[in-house]
Amino acid sequence: MNLDLLRFSPGIYFAPAVDWLNTNFHPLFEAITNVIEAVLGALESALLYPPPYAVIVAAVLLAALAINIRVSVVTAIALAFCLLAGLWAASMQTLALVTVAVAISVTIAFPFGILASRHKGFEIAIRPLLDIMQTVPPWVYLIPAVMIFSLGRVPAIIATIVYGVPPMLRLTTLAFNQVPKDLLELGQATGAPPRSILFKIEIPSAMPTLLVGLNQCILLSLAMVVLAGLVGAGGLGAEVTRGLTRMEMGLGLRAGLAIVAIAILLDRLSKGVLQGRSRSSDMNA
């Protein structure tokens, strides 16, 4: 029996599909690349143009005014570590990359999560896709992204978005499914429009689970950053890769701890901002 007939090679079908996409949708991919590069470039310039101490002071003051003193202290420690570790530029590049990737992931996942919570058929339909997206090893996403967008930061962001959307989408769906029915019925009984019910009842009630989803999205995006260093994305991922290839334990450890500092910083800032908005929404209601 010829075993070759039983073997399945996805590349035989995948490669022509990628070639067809590159041939027919090159202007679209080029436009996406230009937009992402422009946004990333602007954010990186805003973070790297001022002196590091000025950025740290401004971030600490904003955190203290917008959130609280505890978050401002965490901000100071995280950014000071990145500076003292000698990885300020790489840390700011990673911060910009992860911020853009998480923002796009949440923008995609949040409305689809709400839609899935309202339509069970849609949730059932996308569940296998989400299972596949979360099961496939993360570095696999870099292969088609590089084939379509070439090397650099854009394929890194695209792969990071694909990896970060599923947990945020799942937890958004769970959060809205857990909203107490009596609160929804109360809002409908008072004649509140659907928009008011969404922003004044559902989102505040779902906020704890939404914060868990955002936390997972940030952590998975930062995990992807290390792999993104393999495709020329720069940042701390490139430093980790350099430490691995050169067997420099000190560099790899410093870069890894800097990634942890960025993760804690983004988690505390995002959680503080969203919880502050939730409290203000409750007071207005």
Secondary structure, DSSP 4 states (H G I P E B T S, - for coil): --GGGG---HHHHHHHHHHHHHHHSHHHHHHHHHHHHHHHHHHHHHHHSS-HHHHHHHHHHHHHHHT-HHHHHHHHHHHHHHHHTT-HHHHHHHHHHHHHHHHHHHHHHHHHHHHHHH-HHHHHHHHHHHHHHHHS-GGGGHHHHHHHH-SSHHHHHHHHHHHHHHHHHHHHHHHHHTS-HHHHHHHHHTT--HHHHIIIIIHHHHHHHHHHHHHHHHHHHHHHHHHHGGGT--HHHHHHHHHHHTT-HHHHHHHHHHHHHHHHHHHHHHHHHHHHHHHHHHHH-
